[in-house]
Amino acid sequence: MKPVLIFQPGMVGDLLFVQKIAKTYAATGRRVIMPVLQKHSWVYDALVMPANIETPILDTEAFDFRDELLFLSDKIALSPIEGPNYTFLSLFFSWRYAPEQTMDLKYQVAGMDMADWADHVELRRDLAKEEALFKLLGLDDGEPYALLNEHGSNSQIQFTHKAPEKEVRLRPIEGYSLFDWSTVIERAARIATIDTSLVLLVEILKIRDKPLSVVSRYEPPSFRIQNILRLDWLFYFRAEHLTFS
């Protein structure tokens, strides 16, 4: 069977979102090659994936079909491109068709249903490390807290209203990745974030029975992930619209 080349080298949320696509092909026995940018390679280190899914570093590694993949990388196609020796999926540039459907279109290209995408993401969790971060943040006192995230990969929005609980802000901490915040996420009394990869991680962890809020990070305000979410999120176009009750 021809290998499947999937071009989705970043970003963090997208790498999580397309796991079902890669695993569906892998389940048929096909070799799947999905290169990743060096700066995002840590994501795959934290995921459990079949052995026939390969994730070479796009920036630095030589790997099979690299030339073909780079040649096709900026091609826009709403269905798989069938080459003589490979099947190519152009997922990275789906936003060029319709920015607000950029996530949906990845599954349209693959011809798959995206409804259960989060069920196909398996985290390789380090529970001891998650507990260490929980204690490092001073959250082991039993006091309820709100987890807030005002940062995305290329944006920052300041929330204008104060949460009723102790506020804990998601931030880079040396030695810990986004996934190491999973215990903090699970135990939070509420979560409010701009629409970034944290939203997808909350979906993967299936956080229910607590207030979940997401604020648009785009100008003009819009949401590109609303259609892929299954939890009970409240959506806010601007930070000043976000209120806590």
C-alpha positions in Angstrom: 0.0 0.0 0.0 1.2 3.5 -0.8 2.5 5.6 2.2 0.4 8.5 3.3 2.1 11.9 3.5 0.3 14.3 5.9 1.5 17.9 5.8 0.5 19.5 9.1 3.9 20.4 10.7 2.3 22.7 13.4 0.6 24.2 15.4 0.0 22.5 18.8 -3.8 22.4 18.6 -3.7 21.3 15.0 -1.3 18.4 15.7 -3.8 17.2 18.4 -6.8 17.7 16.1 -5.5 15.6 13.2 -4.6 12.5 15.3 -7.8 10.7 14.1 -6.8 11.3 10.5 -3.3 9.8 11.0 -4.5 6.9 13.1 -7.4 6.0 10.7 -4.9 5.6 7.9 -2.4 3.8 10.2 -5.2 1.3 11.3 -5.4 0.1 7.7 -1.7 -0.9 7.8 -0.5 2.0 5.7 2.7 3.8 6.6 2.0 7.4 7.7 4.6 10.1 7.4 3.7 13.4 9.1 6.7 15.7 9.6 6.7 18.2 12.4 8.6 21.5 13.0 11.3 21.2 15.5 9.6 23.8 17.8 6.5 21.6 18.0 8.1 18.2 18.1 7.5 18.0 21.9 3.8 17.5 21.1 4.4 14.1 19.6 6.8 13.1 22.4 3.7 13.4 24.7 1.3 11.4 22.5 0.8 7.6 22.2 0.7 6.7 18.4 0.9 3.5 16.4 4.4 2.5 15.3 3.6 3.0 11.6 3.1 6.7 12.1 6.5 8.5 11.6 7.1 12.1 12.7 10.4 13.2 11.4 11.7 16.8 12.1 10.9 18.8 9.0 13.6 21.4 9.6 16.6 19.2 10.0 16.0 15.5 9.2 16.3 13.7 6.0 13.4 11.2 5.5 11.7 9.3 2.8 9.5 11.4 0.4 10.9 14.6 1.9 11.4 16.2 -1.6 7.9 15.2 -2.7 6.3 16.5 0.5 8.1 19.9 0.3 7.2 20.2 -3.4 3.5 19.7 -2.6 3.5 21.5 0.8 1.9 24.7 -0.4 -0.6 23.0 -2.7 -4.2 23.5 -1.9 -6.5 20.6 -2.5 -9.8 19.6 -0.8 -9.2 15.9 -1.3 -6.1 13.6 -1.1 -3.6 14.0 -3.9 -2.8 10.6 -5.3 0.8 10.3 -6.6 2.3 7.2 -8.2 4.0 6.1 -4.9 2.1 8.0 -2.2 -1.1 9.7 -1.0 -0.7 13.3 0.0 -3.0 15.3 2.3 -2.6 19.1 2.3 -4.0 20.0 5.8 -1.8 22.9 6.8 -3.1 25.5 4.4 -6.9 24.7 4.7 -7.3 28.3 6.1 -6.8 29.7 2.6 -10.2 28.4 1.6 -12.2 29.8 4.5 -10.4 31.0 7.7 -13.4 30.3 9.9 -13.6 26.7 8.6 -9.9 26.0 8.8 -10.3 23.1 11.2 -13.4 21.5 9.6 -11.7 21.5 6.2 -8.8 19.3 7.4 -11.4 16.5 7.8 -13.1 17.3 4.6 -9.7 16.8 2.8 -9.4 13.4 4.5 -13.0 12.5 3.9 -13.6 11.7 7.5 -16.1 12.6 10.2 -14.4 14.9 12.8 -17.1 14.6 15.5 -15.1 12.3 17.7 -11.6 13.6 17.0 -10.8 14.1 20.7 -11.4 10.4 21.4 -8.4 9.6 19.2 -5.9 11.6 21.1 -4.0 9.5 23.8 -1.8 11.5 26.1 1.4 10.0 27.6 0.8 11.6 31.0 3.4 11.9 33.7 1.1 12.1 36.8 4.0 12.6 39.2 5.2 15.6 37.2 1.7 17.0 37.0 1.4 16.8 40.8 4.7 18.5 41.1 3.5 21.4 39.0 0.3 21.5 41.0 2.3 21.9 44.2 4.7 24.4 42.6 1.8 26.6 41.8 0.7 26.5 45.4 -2.6 24.8 44.6 -2.4 22.1 47.2 -4.1 24.2 49.9 -7.6 23.1 48.9 -8.7 26.6 47.9 -10.8 26.7 44.7 -9.1 28.4 41.8 -9.9 29.6 38.3 -7.4 28.7 35.5 -7.0 31.6 33.1 -5.1 31.7 29.8 -4.6 35.1 28.1 -1.8 33.9 25.8 -1.7 32.2 22.4 1.1 31.3 20.1 1.1 34.8 18.5 -1.3 36.9 20.6 -2.1 38.1 24.1 -5.4 39.4 25.4 -5.8 40.7 28.9 -9.0 39.7 30.7 -10.6 42.8 32.3 -12.8 41.1 34.9 -11.6 39.3 38.0 -12.7 35.7 38.7 -14.4 35.0 42.0 -11.9 32.3 42.8 -8.1 32.5 43.2 -6.7 33.1 39.8 -4.0 30.9 38.3 -2.6 31.9 34.9 -1.3 29.4 32.4 2.3 30.4 31.6 5.5 28.8 30.5 7.4 27.2 33.3 10.8 25.7 32.6 10.7 21.9 32.6 6.9 21.6 32.1 4.9 21.4 28.9 1.3 22.3 28.3 0.3 18.7 28.9 1.8 18.8 32.4 -0.9 21.2 33.3 -3.5 18.4 32.9 -4.0 17.9 36.6 -4.3 21.7 37.1 -7.0 21.7 34.4 -8.9 18.8 35.8 -9.1 20.3 39.3 -9.9 23.9 38.4 -13.2 25.4 39.5 -13.5 27.2 36.2 -11.5 27.7 33.0 -11.3 30.8 30.8 -9.0 31.1 27.9 -8.5 32.7 24.5 -9.1 30.2 21.7 -5.9 28.4 21.5 -4.5 24.9 22.1 -5.7 24.8 25.7 -9.2 24.6 24.5 -8.5 21.4 22.6 -6.7 19.9 25.6 -9.7 20.6 27.7 -11.8 18.8 25.1 -9.4 15.8 25.2 -9.5 15.7 29.0 -13.4 15.9 28.7 -13.7 18.5 31.5 -17.4 18.8 32.4 -19.5 20.3 35.2 -17.6 23.5 35.5 -17.8 26.9 33.7 -15.8 26.9 30.5 -15.2 30.2 28.6 -13.4 31.0 25.4 -12.6 34.5 24.0 -11.8 35.2 20.4 -8.2 36.1 19.6 -8.9 37.4 16.1 -9.6 40.9 14.8 -12.4 41.2 13.7 -13.6 38.7 16.3 -14.4 35.2 15.1 -14.1 31.6 16.1 -12.3 29.0 14.1 -12.7 26.1 16.5 -16.4 26.4 17.5 -17.6 23.6 15.2 -15.1 21.1 16.6 -16.0 21.5 20.3 -18.3 19.2 22.1 -18.1 20.5 25.7 -20.4 23.3 27.1 -18.3 26.3 26.2 -19.4 30.0 26.5 -18.1 32.1 23.6 -17.1 35.7 23.9 -16.0 37.9 21.0 -14.0 40.3 23.2 -12.3 40.1 26.6 -14.4 42.8 28.1 -17.5 40.7 27.4 -16.2 37.9 29.6 -17.8 38.1 33.0 -17.7 35.6 35.8 -20.7 34.6 37.8 
